[in-house]
């Protein structure tokens, strides 16, 4: 008896190369990926990048609301794993009733916790705000120290928080490496590093001295609103034609914002001659 042939098994359809491609993940603190050994840019190219940032936004500002050095310190402490908008919403009333360490301690941890309950990790943050305030009173007469080492000894305050306060309130040319700046440093290759401190040190070497005060703000704002983690908005990039990132989207023409910033620089050069 002849055995019947089984029907041929249908071959699975091949996926197109385009659909099979997975977009490269943006560098993050937890997963920096392959890190460059050095910057992709020469000193002249780096200078031109910061010229563009300056031409587009000469006086960048942080987005956290504060009244004095103490409330800025509190706001930055609360901003970990939270948006600036969310922190501002939570601190609007808090800073009206407690804008000094003494007032915050008098308010108490339970009340602080209630005021900031809308932001992430609010229980731990409320505890740290009170402990930090007590230490400021005990060790610094209620004043925020203008010293990174002293700031980092405060409960809940790390290097990034200390750098933000030193930069924004005291005018130090510090680089506070948050998730946006870390991603930017590695993605465009201007200050590569495996850790935030590596990126900070690389950025300090790369940034021209005349732009060092505002570099922190320019880079964070660019990473937050333009060079985003999931998909960079290259059409809105002021340094598009200078950027050497392999992820850069290709266009037939340079975006208008980059053209305008370049024209501003050229006019300033012409007027100074």
C-alpha positions, 0 to 999 in steps of 0.5 A: 500500500502506497503511503499518501504524501503529506502536504508540503509545509508552507514556508513562513513569510520572510520579514522585510529587513526594514520591518525587522530592524529595531531602533537603537536604544538611546544611551542611558545610565543603566545601559550606556552601550558602546562608549566612545574613547574620545569626543567626535569633535575637534575643539573648533567644532565643539566651540561652534556647537556652543556658539549655536546654543548661545545664539539660539538661547543666550540666557537659558534658565532652569525650570524649577521654581524657587525663592532662595538657595534653600528652596532651590536645594529642596526643589532639586532634591524633590526632582529625582524621578519626577518632572519639573512641572510636577515638582513646581506644582507640589512646592507652590504651597509648600514654599509659601509656608516653609522657605527656610530650614527652620520653618520646614522643621517646624512644619514636620515630616508628616505635613511635608509628606502631605504637601508633596504626595503627588510626586514619586518617592514622596515618603522618602523625600519628605524624610530627607527634606526634614533631615537635610533641614536639621543638618543645615541648622546644626552645621551651617547656621541654616544657610546653604553652603557654597561648597560641593563637598559640604552639600553632598554630606546633606541627606538626600543630596548627591553630586548632581543636586549639588552641582545644580545648586552651585550652578544656578544659585551661586554661579559656578560653572558646574555640569550637573549630569542628569539622564538627558545630559548623559544621553546627549553626551554619548549619543552625539559623542561630545562627551562620552562616558560610561558613568555620570561622573565620566560624562561630567569630567568629559564635558568639563574638558570639552566646554569652552570656558566662555560658555561654561556657566550656561552649558549645563542648561543648554545641554539639559534643555536640548536633551529634554526637548529636542534630542529625546530618548525615543526619537530625536526631533532633528528638524528642530535641532539648532546644531543639526549640521554640526551633529555627528551622531549616527542616529541623525535623521537625514534631510535635504536641507538644514533646519531653519532653526540652525540656519537662523542661529548660524546667521546670528553668529555671522552678524555678530562677527561682522559687527565686531570687525 
